[in-house]
Amino acid sequence: MTERGAVIITGGNRGIGLATAELLAARGARVVLVARRREQGEAAVARLGANAELVVGDLADRAGTAALAGELGERFPDVRALVHNAGIWPSRRVLNADGFEQAFFTNHLAPFLLDHLLEERLKASGSTVVKVSAGLYVKGRVDPERTPTGADFHAIRTYADTKLANVMMLPLLAERWKDAGVTVNALHPGVIRTGLGDRRGPVGLLLKAVKRTWQPPEEGGRPVARLVADPPATSGAYFDVDKEVPLAPVALDTALAKRLWADASAALDVS
């Protein structure tokens, strides 16, 4: 695999992100790990060796995401791929500094903002954008009046809501970038054993036991790495592991998708 630019992976210091980075670095890619905690990021980079670099950045709010985009754009003018892997699954409603429900921002608005702030870099490089999604998006229901602030927060369903909102951007992004040489696709990497959604108490213990039956992060990293190393000719597609599948009807509400896009653009001051 001959790489001409950086492969940026958010949440690249652990789980599926780190597994993806390991696979790509082993093939000669120049991987850039975005991690919130420097110590964990440095440990991951040391594990990967000379082909890895670290950028410390926080996708918790608009200011942190914008600062991260600024550093990425300055340090890496040639972006081979951008992998949106970072995500959270909170057990309670928490608002971020901008007044958004935290999962809605980190899982949906932060990738949206990064895509826009790095857009000129992506276009100049003919980049591949990969969104690590979840099959649970089919259970999502996004209310543009309530979901962004968590007024309809639910400890399980909200995660699905945020993934649905993000997937709904796929057709719009594909249309926006169709003449720019940028491809954007999303995938469900499988049911993977990571720290996502970990809880305390009895529910947490039960989840931990269930996760033992799930596949290891390496299996989740494999299809993500494939989309980076061997991107499909199509754009705006959704993959269930290695198989391209149609988006579920719930993700094809064009009017709602355009509303979410317009609301995000206005809130984040991007066009």
KOLFILO-157038 format. One record per residue (C-alpha): residue in one letter; x, y, z. Coordinates in steps of 0.02 Angstrom, whole numbers, plus 50000, padded with zeros to 5 digits. Layout:
N
{rec 'a', {X, Y, Z}}
...
END
This chain:
271
{rec 'm', {50000, 50000, 50000}}
{rec 't', {50086, 50159, 49941}}
{rec 'e', {50020, 50311, 50033}}
{rec 'r', {50039, 50489, 49969}}
{rec 'g', {49968, 50574, 50124}}
{rec 'a', {49906, 50559, 50301}}
{rec 'v', {49770, 50442, 50360}}
{rec 'i', {49685, 50534, 50503}}
{rec 'i', {49589, 50425, 50627}}
{rec 't', {49488, 50505, 50766}}
{rec 'g', {49482, 50402, 50924}}
{rec 'g', {49636, 50314, 50857}}
{rec 'n', {49716, 50272, 51024}}
{rec 'r', {49608, 50121, 51066}}
{rec 'g', {49474, 50000, 51009}}
{rec 'i', {49426, 49996, 50826}}
{rec 'g', {49525, 50155, 50791}}
{rec 'l', {49688, 50081, 50853}}
{rec 'a', {49655, 49915, 50766}}
{rec 't', {49626, 50009, 50603}}
{rec 'a', {49785, 50109, 50628}}
{rec 'e', {49887, 49952, 50661}}
{rec 'l', {49827, 49870, 50501}}
{rec 'l', {49860, 50023, 50395}}
{rec 'a', {50029, 50063, 50473}}
{rec 'a', {50083, 49884, 50440}}
{rec 'r', {50047, 49916, 50256}}
{rec 'g', {50153, 50073, 50253}}
{rec 'a', {50020, 50206, 50282}}
{rec 'r', {50062, 50365, 50374}}
{rec 'v', {49932, 50360, 50512}}
{rec 'v', {49884, 50507, 50620}}
{rec 'l', {49799, 50463, 50782}}
{rec 'v', {49681, 50591, 50858}}
{rec 'a', {49665, 50561, 51044}}
{rec 'r', {49590, 50662, 51185}}
{rec 'r', {49718, 50608, 51315}}
{rec 'r', {49901, 50635, 51273}}
{rec 'e', {49967, 50492, 51379}}
{rec 'q', {49854, 50363, 51296}}
{rec 'g', {49891, 50434, 51125}}
{rec 'e', {50078, 50428, 51151}}
{rec 'a', {50067, 50247, 51208}}
{rec 'a', {49970, 50203, 51050}}
{rec 'v', {50096, 50291, 50938}}
{rec 'a', {50240, 50201, 51024}}
{rec 'r', {50151, 50037, 50991}}
{rec 'l', {50133, 50077, 50805}}
{rec 'g', {50308, 50140, 50774}}
{rec 'a', {50381, 50260, 50647}}
{rec 'n', {50228, 50267, 50533}}
{rec 'a', {50118, 50345, 50668}}
{rec 'e', {50096, 50523, 50733}}
{rec 'l', {49987, 50596, 50869}}
{rec 'v', {49874, 50747, 50873}}
{rec 'v', {49790, 50783, 51039}}
{rec 'g', {49615, 50848, 51012}}
{rec 'd', {49445, 50850, 51095}}
{rec 'l', {49283, 50826, 50998}}
{rec 'a', {49175, 50874, 51147}}
{rec 'd', {49126, 51047, 51086}}
{rec 'r', {49139, 51171, 50944}}
{rec 'a', {49296, 51259, 51006}}
{rec 'g', {49392, 51097, 51032}}
{rec 't', {49340, 51027, 50863}}
{rec 'a', {49386, 51189, 50773}}
{rec 'a', {49555, 51192, 50859}}
{rec 'l', {49585, 51012, 50807}}
{rec 'a', {49538, 51051, 50626}}
{rec 'g', {49658, 51197, 50627}}
{rec 'e', {49803, 51092, 50686}}
{rec 'l', {49764, 50950, 50565}}
{rec 'g', {49751, 51069, 50419}}
{rec 'e', {49915, 51153, 50463}}
{rec 'r', {50016, 50995, 50495}}
{rec 'f', {49944, 50883, 50359}}
{rec 'p', {49911, 50972, 50195}}
{rec 'd', {49894, 50806, 50104}}
{rec 'v', {49755, 50700, 50179}}
{rec 'r', {49742, 50526, 50105}}
{rec 'a', {49593, 50481, 50214}}
{rec 'l', {49490, 50544, 50359}}
{rec 'v', {49414, 50410, 50470}}
{rec 'h', {49277, 50469, 50588}}
{rec 'n', {49291, 50336, 50722}}
{rec 'a', {49277, 50429, 50888}}
{rec 'g', {49109, 50408, 50975}}
{rec 'i', {49027, 50398, 51145}}
{rec 'w', {48875, 50311, 51219}}
{rec 'p', {48827, 50403, 51379}}
{rec 's', {48712, 50335, 51513}}
{rec 'r', {48640, 50504, 51560}}
{rec 'r', {48602, 50670, 51481}}
{rec 'v', {48747, 50792, 51484}}
{rec 'l', {48754, 50957, 51390}}
{rec 'n', {48918, 51017, 51318}}
{rec 'a', {48987, 51194, 51321}}
{rec 'd', {48881, 51239, 51169}}
{rec 'g', {48718, 51175, 51244}}
{rec 'f', {48709, 51015, 51141}}
{rec 'e', {48681, 50842, 51212}}
{rec 'q', {48856, 50772, 51221}}
{rec 'a', {48831, 50616, 51114}}
{rec 'f', {48739, 50716, 50980}}
{rec 'f', {48887, 50833, 50967}}
{rec 't', {49029, 50706, 50976}}
{rec 'n', {48949, 50575, 50865}}
{rec 'h', {48864, 50688, 50739}}
{rec 'l', {48908, 50872, 50745}}
{rec 'a', {49095, 50852, 50772}}
{rec 'p', {49117, 50746, 50614}}
{rec 'f', {49005, 50868, 50520}}
{rec 'l', {49113, 51013, 50576}}
{rec 'l', {49277, 50925, 50537}}
{rec 'd', {49214, 50882, 50362}}
{rec 'h', {49177, 51065, 50330}}
{rec 'l', {49333, 51140, 50408}}
{rec 'l', {49447, 51016, 50319}}
{rec 'e', {49349, 51019, 50158}}
{rec 'e', {49479, 51112, 50055}}
{rec 'r', {49614, 50990, 50112}}
{rec 'l', {49501, 50844, 50068}}
{rec 'k', {49462, 50913, 49896}}
{rec 'a', {49643, 50954, 49858}}
{rec 's', {49694, 50777, 49901}}
{rec 'g', {49546, 50683, 49828}}
{rec 's', {49524, 50605, 49998}}
{rec 't', {49427, 50456, 50060}}
{rec 'v', {49310, 50492, 50207}}
{rec 'v', {49252, 50344, 50310}}
{rec 'k', {49120, 50357, 50445}}
{rec 'v', {49119, 50216, 50572}}
{rec 's', {48935, 50193, 50604}}
{rec 'a', {48828, 50063, 50693}}
{rec 'g', {48689, 49950, 50636}}
{rec 'l', {48585, 50021, 50777}}
{rec 'y', {48555, 50177, 50674}}
{rec 'v', {48398, 50088, 50609}}
{rec 'k', {48324, 50105, 50784}}
{rec 'g', {48354, 50293, 50786}}
{rec 'r', {48223, 50428, 50779}}
{rec 'v', {48286, 50607, 50763}}
{rec 'd', {48177, 50751, 50820}}
{rec 'p', {48266, 50911, 50763}}
{rec 'e', {48177, 51008, 50901}}
{rec 'r', {48226, 50891, 51043}}
{rec 't', {48368, 50772, 51000}}
{rec 'p', {48508, 50901, 50982}}
{rec 't', {48485, 50957, 51163}}
{rec 'g', {48441, 50786, 51230}}
{rec 'a', {48262, 50834, 51276}}
{rec 'd', {48217, 50658, 51218}}
{rec 'f', {48370, 50576, 51296}}
{rec 'h', {48367, 50389, 51323}}
{rec 'a', {48514, 50288, 51389}}
{rec 'i', {48504, 50166, 51243}}
{rec 'r', {48407, 50247, 51102}}
{rec 't', {48503, 50413, 51100}}
{rec 'y', {48659, 50327, 51034}}
{rec 'a', {48555, 50259, 50890}}
{rec 'd', {48483, 50433, 50861}}
{rec 't', {48655, 50510, 50843}}
{rec 'k', {48714, 50374, 50723}}
{rec 'l', {48557, 50397, 50619}}
{rec 'a', {48585, 50585, 50607}}
{rec 'n', {48762, 50555, 50549}}
{rec 'v', {48713, 50424, 50419}}
{rec 'm', {48579, 50540, 50350}}
{rec 'm', {48719, 50658, 50297}}
{rec 'l', {48794, 50527, 50180}}
{rec 'p', {48690, 50563, 50023}}
{rec 'l', {48709, 50751, 50049}}
{rec 'l', {48897, 50741, 50071}}
{rec 'a', {48914, 50625, 49921}}
{rec 'e', {48818, 50750, 49814}}
{rec 'r', {48919, 50897, 49881}}
{rec 'w', {49085, 50812, 49840}}
{rec 'k', {49038, 50717, 49682}}
{rec 'd', {49143, 50828, 49568}}
{rec 'a', {49285, 50854, 49691}}
{rec 'g', {49359, 50679, 49691}}
{rec 'v', {49313, 50651, 49873}}
{rec 't', {49221, 50490, 49919}}
{rec 'v', {49124, 50469, 50080}}
{rec 'n', {49055, 50304, 50143}}
{rec 'a', {48999, 50231, 50308}}
{rec 'l', {49002, 50058, 50383}}
{rec 'h', {48945, 49952, 50527}}
{rec 'p', {49107, 49862, 50579}}
{rec 'g', {49020, 49718, 50666}}
{rec 'v', {48975, 49685, 50848}}
{rec 'i', {49143, 49725, 50925}}
{rec 'r', {49209, 49713, 51103}}
{rec 't', {49267, 49890, 51149}}
{rec 'g', {49241, 50007, 51295}}
{rec 'l', {49097, 50096, 51208}}
{rec 'g', {48944, 50105, 51318}}
{rec 'd', {49026, 50033, 51473}}
{rec 'r', {48924, 50061, 51630}}
{rec 'r', {48944, 50046, 51817}}
{rec 'g', {48838, 49941, 51932}}
{rec 'p', {48737, 49785, 51891}}
{rec 'v', {48698, 49840, 51713}}
{rec 'g', {48883, 49867, 51683}}
{rec 'l', {48927, 49695, 51749}}
{rec 'l', {48796, 49615, 51638}}
{rec 'l', {48859, 49710, 51485}}
{rec 'k', {49038, 49659, 51523}}
{rec 'a', {48986, 49477, 51527}}
{rec 'v', {48892, 49494, 51362}}
{rec 'k', {49039, 49580, 51279}}
{rec 'r', {49147, 49427, 51307}}
{rec 't', {49050, 49344, 51167}}
{rec 'w', {49082, 49487, 51046}}
{rec 'q', {49223, 49498, 50920}}
{rec 'p', {49389, 49583, 50964}}
{rec 'p', {49435, 49758, 50900}}
{rec 'e', {49547, 49683, 50766}}
{rec 'e', {49394, 49615, 50677}}
{rec 'g', {49313, 49786, 50681}}
{rec 'g', {49469, 49871, 50615}}
{rec 'r', {49483, 49757, 50465}}
{rec 'p', {49333, 49822, 50363}}
{rec 'v', {49375, 50002, 50408}}
{rec 'a', {49554, 49980, 50348}}
{rec 'r', {49489, 49900, 50189}}
{rec 'l', {49383, 50053, 50147}}
{rec 'v', {49537, 50161, 50169}}
{rec 'a', {49662, 50051, 50078}}
{rec 'd', {49545, 49997, 49939}}
{rec 'p', {49404, 50127, 49931}}
{rec 'p', {49255, 50083, 49822}}
{rec 'a', {49216, 50185, 49669}}
{rec 't', {49046, 50227, 49742}}
{rec 's', {49015, 50370, 49863}}
{rec 'g', {48874, 50389, 49988}}
{rec 'a', {48867, 50200, 50017}}
{rec 'y', {48839, 50104, 50177}}
{rec 'f', {48926, 49940, 50217}}
{rec 'd', {48881, 49805, 50340}}
{rec 'v', {49059, 49746, 50376}}
{rec 'd', {49119, 49704, 50199}}
{rec 'k', {48951, 49703, 50108}}
{rec 'e', {48872, 49857, 50033}}
{rec 'v', {48690, 49867, 50085}}
{rec 'p', {48554, 49996, 50053}}
{rec 'l', {48521, 50126, 50185}}
{rec 'a', {48367, 50086, 50288}}
{rec 'p', {48211, 50188, 50246}}
{rec 'v', {48228, 50285, 50410}}
{rec 'a', {48391, 50361, 50343}}
{rec 'l', {48315, 50414, 50177}}
{rec 'd', {48204, 50556, 50238}}
{rec 't', {48278, 50690, 50126}}
{rec 'a', {48179, 50833, 50203}}
{rec 'l', {48236, 50788, 50379}}
{rec 'a', {48415, 50765, 50320}}
{rec 'k', {48415, 50938, 50241}}
{rec 'r', {48341, 51010, 50401}}
{rec 'l', {48478, 50930, 50506}}
{rec 'w', {48609, 50994, 50385}}
{rec 'a', {48541, 51171, 50390}}
{rec 'd', {48527, 51170, 50579}}
{rec 'a', {48704, 51105, 50599}}
{rec 's', {48772, 51232, 50475}}
{rec 'a', {48689, 51375, 50566}}
{rec 'a', {48740, 51317, 50740}}
{rec 'l', {48921, 51286, 50689}}
{rec 'd', {48935, 51434, 50571}}
{rec 'v', {48987, 51336, 50418}}
{rec 's', {48914, 51337, 50243}}
END
